[in-house]
Amino acid sequence: MTKIPMFELEEAIDRQPLTVAPTLPVAQVLAVMERQHSSYVLLMESNQTLVGIFTERDLVRLTAIGITITSTPIEEVATSTVTTIQESDIYDVIRTLNLFRQYNVRHLPVVNATHQLIGIMTYEGIRRLLKPIDLLRLWRVSEVMVKSIICADRYQSALSLAELMSDRLISCVVITEKDPSGFPKPIGLVTERDILHLQVQGADLSQTIAADFMGSPPVFIQASDTLWQANQYMRARKIRRLLVVDERNIMVGLLTQTSLIHMIDPVEATLTIETLQQMVGERTVALDAANEKLERKALERKRAKAALQQQIYRERLVNRTAQRIRESLQLDEILVTTVSEVRQFLKAERVLIYRFQPNQQGAIAAESTDSNQTLIQGNAELEAILQEIDPTFYSCDRIHSIPDLQAQGLELTNATLLKRLQLRASLVAPIFAQEILWGLLIVGQNSQPRRWEKLEIDLLKQLATQVGIAIQQARLYAQLAAANQQLLRLAQSDGLTGLANRRHFDQCLDIEWQRAIREQHPLGLILIDIDCFKQFNDTYGHQAGDDCLKAVATALTQVIARPADLVARYGGEEFVVILPNTNEQGILQIAESMRSAVQQLKIPHRSSSVCSSVSLSLGAVTWVPTPHKSPEALIGAADQALYQAKELGRNRVCLGGVRLLETT
């Protein structure tokens, strides 16, 4: 049997893992982890050899046993025996998840054939790739949640909480207080990351109580909710844990992303086994009954064999059609596949799907005909007839079959409409998506009457149900894709100014650097600093400072015109601009335009030593990169030019003129 993966597992690899030198002090490492919102850091030697890993769980363990590690090199407290996986082995979901479970880890570095680090896999990365098909099962939160909740009161110290997490091998503790009924009421959550944050701040863990640093009350989810809903909550709120309550809002469990990951393989295996067992059972019963009839009479044997073969053929065809529908997540493709399969299966002359619109002006979504028939779709006169259909007539989940639309006494309004479409016989199945009438699956015979068999009617109803499921699946997929796109945009943007953030800038600079090497075009870079910005904040306050940063960002963005140009926030009051294929004259013109644009904003700055309004100092540089130079050197040259602009009195542009010595 061919193995079909639940998702492309390689996409779960983060190919830009957080790394530090082994000799870096622990205090600095913790600051880096907190700044990057990372639950881990990898220790790398200068020769790119992986020598260790340090995680939030390690920090909690060390904190719990009372070891002071602030100035200690990270290599002395990190885990030196690192469980890794080769990229060539990442093809099997079960094997990969078993590695996580076997070694009780949440981070799995990925190496190549020469054991060089190329990325890392985490539970979070795998959970982000879960597709709707993986979670659209009737599994409830109550079936996979952790029922043993570790709680503490608000007055427990951070040190005791760290000891509790270390002893119980858990990643969080729920902080509670008694409600009037005597039940524990959750008021906050303490996680491994909270302990890391306290360590970075240098807090005394033995004197810091939970009430001083616990997170906001956890997000609740009902035990009866589905795992798909739980996954959506985690994505929307960017959290890793949900507190589970019953119908009385009493705590009954905890759901984590680890819970979601652990259930994937058992769910798929269980569903597959049950389906196969059901199919085997059905076939066995049918074949046994057929064999008994074959033993009694030869004539009955032939008839039973023919009927059985026809039934098996139709069941296989329905299953194959339903499978094709489920495998596609594009709605247009689903509908086209459906009308084609149904027409071939029923040997009908015409099959179409008509979709109702909110404005009552529906439209044909897909149509299939044999070679002797013309399409209704595109014929304005015939499509107008379809728009006269009353949706309420089909609001009941019932198939409408008419063997002869020209029969006497047939005066139903909808039958008359179908007759005007030049149909002689019709079979109409309503399509429901989330219990709402979405459209109609219409099968028509043009040339002659046709008495529809009960089996054909039942099968069309099954297919209409499958189409409704597929439509909902496609909607969920579209929503998921939009959410992922939004998350990607947020990950690449600065939260205050909306400009590209530092990480996105680094990625774009590397790309443009390599392109400039290939094409031998100049690559320009401008470093920008707001003059006397600290004094601005001290004088006008941080809110005014934020408004100033946003106004400057807007002004800078309005200067650039080409799609490849990029303005990014470099940090604090500093900005940076990438200008591909820009010579010295061009970069000086753009830099001066940016300086002038901000000057024209006339943002008051009475504390400035330069002028009475906000001004900029800019350092510009443009090179034709070579393989012996590096993007960091370009940044360094722009930084030197910026320094020169400040030394010369600020509110000016300086062009870097120092040539970089080529390195071997």
Protein Blocks (a to p, Z undefined) as FASTA:
>chain_A
ZZddfbdfklmpcfbbcdddfklcfklmmmmmmmnopabdcdddfkopafbdcdfklmmm
mmmnopafklgcfklmmcfbdcdddfklmmbfklmmmmmmmnopabdcdddfkopafbdc
dfklmmmmpcfklmmccbdfklmpcfbdcdddfkbcfklmmmmmmmnopabdcdddddfk
opacdfbdcdfklmmmmmmnopafklpcfklmpccddddddfkbcfklmmmmmmmnopab
dcdddfkopafbdcdfklmmmmmmmmmmmmmmmmmmmmmmmmmmmmmmmmmmmmmpmklm
mmmmmmmmmmmmmmmmmmmmmmmmmmpcbfklmmmmmmmmmmmmnopabdcdddddfklp
acdfbdcddfkbccfehpaklmmmmmmpcfklmmpccddddfblkbghiacfklmmmmmn
opabdcdddddeehiafbdcddddfkbccdddfklmmmmmmmmmmmmmmmmmmmmmmmmm
mmmmmmmmmmmpcfklopacfklmmmmmmmmmmmmmmnopacdddddddehklmmmmmno
jklmmmmmmmmmmmmmmmpmbfkbccddfbhjbccdddehiafklmmmmmmmmmmmmmmn
opacfkbckbmcdcdddddddddddfkbcfklmmmmmmmmmmmmmmnngaiadddfbdcd
ddZZ
